[in-house]
Amino acid sequence: MVNFYVSKILNGDINTSTDEAWKIEDVPSLWQKKVKEQLEK
């Protein structure tokens, strides 16, 4: 799941819930820490 959310953010995919590009805030809290760590690498 981490890779899924990382790719959404890096690719600039549109989040259908917000109609904006995916941001770390859009990631479920369960995954946010690990996604943020991956993005910082």
C-alpha positions as YAML, in Angstrom:
chain: A
units: angstrom
residues:
- id: 1
  name: MET
  ca: [0.00, 0.00, 0.00]
- id: 2
  name: VAL
  ca: [2.88, 2.35, 0.72]
- id: 3
  name: ASN
  ca: [4.13, 2.10, -2.87]
- id: 4
  name: PHE
  ca: [0.59, 2.67, -4.15]
- id: 5
  name: TYR
  ca: [0.25, 5.98, -2.31]
- id: 6
  name: VAL
  ca: [3.82, 7.07, -3.07]
- id: 7
  name: SER
  ca: [3.22, 6.55, -6.78]
- id: 8
  name: LYS
  ca: [-0.08, 8.47, -6.62]
- id: 9
  name: ILE
  ca: [1.70, 11.45, -5.05]
- id: 10
  name: LEU
  ca: [4.78, 11.35, -7.31]
- id: 11
  name: ASN
  ca: [2.72, 10.93, -10.49]
- id: 12
  name: GLY
  ca: [0.40, 13.80, -9.57]
- id: 13
  name: ASP
  ca: [-2.66, 11.57, -9.88]
- id: 14
  name: ILE
  ca: [-5.97, 13.25, -9.11]
- id: 15
  name: ASN
  ca: [-7.72, 12.19, -5.92]
- id: 16
  name: THR
  ca: [-11.37, 11.75, -6.83]
- id: 17
  name: SER
  ca: [-12.41, 12.74, -3.31]
- id: 18
  name: THR
  ca: [-10.78, 16.17, -3.52]
- id: 19
  name: ASP
  ca: [-10.42, 16.69, -7.30]
- id: 20
  name: GLU
  ca: [-6.82, 17.73, -6.61]
- id: 21
  name: ALA
  ca: [-3.49, 15.96, -6.89]
- id: 22
  name: TRP
  ca: [-2.77, 13.46, -4.13]
- id: 23
  name: LYS
  ca: [-1.04, 14.88, -1.05]
- id: 24
  name: ILE
  ca: [0.31, 13.21, 2.07]
- id: 25
  name: GLU
  ca: [-2.75, 14.50, 3.92]
- id: 26
  name: ASP
  ca: [-4.98, 12.42, 1.62]
- id: 27
  name: VAL
  ca: [-3.25, 9.17, 2.61]
- id: 28
  name: PRO
  ca: [-5.02, 7.20, 5.37]
- id: 29
  name: SER
  ca: [-3.37, 7.88, 8.73]
- id: 30
  name: LEU
  ca: [-2.37, 4.23, 9.03]
- id: 31
  name: TRP
  ca: [0.02, 4.67, 6.07]
- id: 32
  name: GLN
  ca: [1.03, 8.34, 6.33]
- id: 33
  name: LYS
  ca: [4.25, 7.86, 8.32]
- id: 34
  name: LYS
  ca: [5.63, 5.16, 6.02]
- id: 35
  name: VAL
  ca: [4.60, 7.05, 2.87]
- id: 36
  name: LYS
  ca: [6.28, 10.21, 4.16]
- id: 37
  name: GLU
  ca: [9.46, 8.25, 4.91]
- id: 38
  name: GLN
  ca: [9.51, 6.86, 1.36]
- id: 39
  name: LEU
  ca: [8.95, 10.29, -0.16]
- id: 40
  name: GLU
  ca: [11.88, 11.71, 1.81]
- id: 41
  name: LYS
  ca: [14.31, 9.12, 0.37]
...
